[in-house]
Every structure is written in structure tokens, then in C-alpha cells.
Amino acid sequence: MRRFFLLITGLILSFSAHAQKTADIGIWGGGSGYMGDLENTSLIDFTFPTIGAYFRYNFHERVGVRAMLLTGNMSAEGTIQNQPWEFKKNVRDFSLQAEINFLRYSTGNRKAAFSTYLTGGIGLLNYRYDYDQAFMHQITPNTNKGTDDESKNVFAPSFPFGMGFKFNVGKRLGLGIEYQMRKLLDDRLDNLDDPLAHFNDANVEVTYRDHLHNNDWAGFLGLHLTYKIFLGKVPCPAYD
């Protein structure tokens, strides 16, 4: 992970030193998916709608940085310990990501009119966590989660990454489709917080979650429409 961020930083600095710079704003629409403690669920079981907006600063025709905000519904139905469980909630996702184009791409440029791309960065996912003590004690009788119902507002750090395809549809407009995932550093998206954690017969606490393992995932599939708001200097035709 450290080498990845160093590589991205190096690319941005090397390109930005001599490149034409542009900026875009965009709107985003699609659906969300979930993967976590529930069995019989999939990241491609999408819940609609999810909407959002973003600002992208382009250091170069191959490198940009995007600040993005998404909000919408997320839900899933499945089983845990052979017991049915479901959740539905509203989520808000903020991320800051580098965007790397495989081909030269610039909104409105006919000679750099389309490209596939990769994204990656850091983010936060905000949602409500609702703890149902009766259900938790049903699946894990000696649970370490307590005996009272609980509800709280959670800000879960995340590592977002994804890929997509974008293309121009006008002098200032672009369209694209992308799929992004979020590796959360939290296990409460499905209202099941390390659900098999318990106190054993010696009254010693047994847990299965840490910062990197047994945490939830979120996925977002959508279309985006981009509008160029800053053209910058007109490049020399010999190099366009």
C-alpha cells in the first residue's frame, strides 16, 4: 500500500510539472452493494438509488485527483448462524482518489476522446449502527456486546478503489461508467459488529475482528456525467 501511494505521488508530480491543467465537475447515479458477515449476499446485489457529485482536477491527460460525495440506500438480506437477518439504511460516502487513465483523455478533446481508468485513495463512510441485543444473544449466547439495544452514528474510514470507462459527448461534456469498492475499517455496516465474539467458559473474551480483518465491504456501480469548467491554456496544435 505504501509503494502504491508513493507511485501515485511520483506520477502526479512528474506530470504536473509541465502539463496542461483542467478541471471538471460531475454528477453520479447508480446503486450500492454490500459484503460482510451475512451469508448468501453479494456485492452485485445492488440497492437503488445512490446519487452523488464530484470535482476532478486534472494534472495531465493521464492523471487527476477526484473529491467525491455519494449518498443513497444500502440493504441486504441473508443468514448468519442459520438465522435470517436483514438491514436497510442510508449511507453517505466521501472519498479523495487519484484517477489514472490508461490512454490520453481530456473532456472535449477529440484527439483524447476516451479511456479506461483506475481509481484509488482514502475515504469515510457514514451510517447509523443499530444493535439488536435479542438477536445477537440468539446467535451468540455468550456475546460480548452487552444486553442493551444501542444506536449510534458511525464514521468508518475506508480504502476506495475502482475502475471505469469514460468518453466525450461534446466540447465540454463527458460520460462514463464505473465500479468502485470500499474496504471499511469497521464491521457495523450490517448492524453486526464482530457477531461471533464471545466470552468462553473461562470468561476470557474471544474476538475475530481487527483493523484489517473481518470488516465490511461496500460497492458502488454507476454512470457519471462530466462538465469541463476550466479549460486552461489552449495547447499548441503541434502537440495536441
PyMOL commands that set and color helices and strands:
alter all, ss='L'
color gray80, all
select helices_A, chain A and resi 2-16+110-112+133-139
alter helices_A, ss='H'
color red, helices_A
select strands_A, chain A and resi 22-35+47-58+63-80+83-101+114-131+150-168+173-184+198-199+205-206+217-230
alter strands_A, ss='S'
color yellow, strands_A
deselect
rebuild
show_as cartoon
